[in-house]
Amino acid sequence: MVTGRHQQSPPASPGTVFAQLLAATITDSQAAAQLRERFLVARRAEVARLWQHAVELGQVRPGGSADVAIDVLFSPIVYCVLVGHASFGQAEAAQFADAALNGLLAPAQPVLEAGR
């Protein structure tokens, strides 16, 4: 969009700023540290607290790592934002959560014993 003599960029799509910040962390170790300290640490701690509460309520298996659960649940969001290959709304979030929490594989079929 052009206004007067200055060219103005169109509004950024959701996730653009986060994708730019994340991309900057590849080559800038200070940016990586800042992103971790100012953005990720508190958010991961809050999700870990929620995960522990779910463990205590018997909603998830005990003994699992909250860090692994966080990475499994949130990595698809980051991937979709970075690659931009698909929209990521509530329906997509529900599909990813279902796949992460309930699995992708069909239930195992019983194997017949040899010779029977």
N, C-alpha and C positions, 0 to 999 in steps of 0.2 A: 504494500500500500504506500503510495506517495502522498505526502502532505507538504505542500510548499517545496522547499529545496531539499528537505530531509526525507530519506526513505525510512519507513517504519516497518519493522518486522511484524508479521501476523502473530496473534497470540500463540503462545506455546501450548502444545497439546498436553494433557495430563501425563505426568511422568517425565516430561522432557528435561526439566531441571535436575531431577534425581538422576536420570541417565547421564547427563553431562557431568554431574558431580562424581558419579561412580566411574565414568570413563577417565576423569582426571586422576583418580587414585592409581591408575595403572602406571603412570610415569612420575607421579608426584607423591613421595612418601609422606610429606607433611599434610597434603590433602587427604591421604588415606587415614592418617592418625586423627585428623580433625573430624572426618566423617564418622569414624568409629567412636571417638570420645563425645562428640556433640550430638550425634544422631542415633547411632546403633546401640550403644551400651545401655542407655536407659530403656529403650524400647525392648531390647532382648531381655532385660531383667524383668520387665513387667510381664512379658509373655511367659517367661520361665516361672514367675510367680503363679500365673493363671494355670500353667501346665501342672505345677505341683499341687495346686488346689484340685484339679481334675484327678490326679493320682489319689489324693486323699479321699475323694468321693467315690473312688472305684470306677471312674469313667474311662480311664486309660490304664494300660498295663503298668504295674509298678516296675521299677528297675530300669526303665528306659531313660535315655538322656534327653533332657529338655533342649539342649543345644542341637541335637540331631533332629528332634521334632520341629524346632524352629526353622532349621535349614530346609527340611523336607516340605514344610507348609508354605514357607515364604519364597523359596527359590523360583517357583513357577511365576510368581508375580514379577519378580525382578527380571526374569528372562523375557517375559512378554513385553515389559516396558522397554527393555534395552533393544530387543530385536524388532519390536513393533509389528510383529506378524499377525497379531490378533488383538481384539479388544479384550479388556479385562474388567468386567463388571461383576455384579452379584452372582449372576448365573454361572459365569466362568469360575469365580471363586468357589462356589458350591461344588462344581464338578471336580476341581483340583483337590478340595478338601476331602471329598468322598473318595477319590482315587488314593490320596495319601493315607487316609485313616482306615479305609476298608479294603484297600489293595486293588490291584489290576488283574490279578490272576483268578481264573475260575477255581472253585473249590476242588481240592484234590479228590480224584476218584479212587475208591478202594482198589488195591491190586490183588488179584487172585493169586493164591499160593500155587507154586509150580506143582504139577502132578494131580491137581484136582479137576 
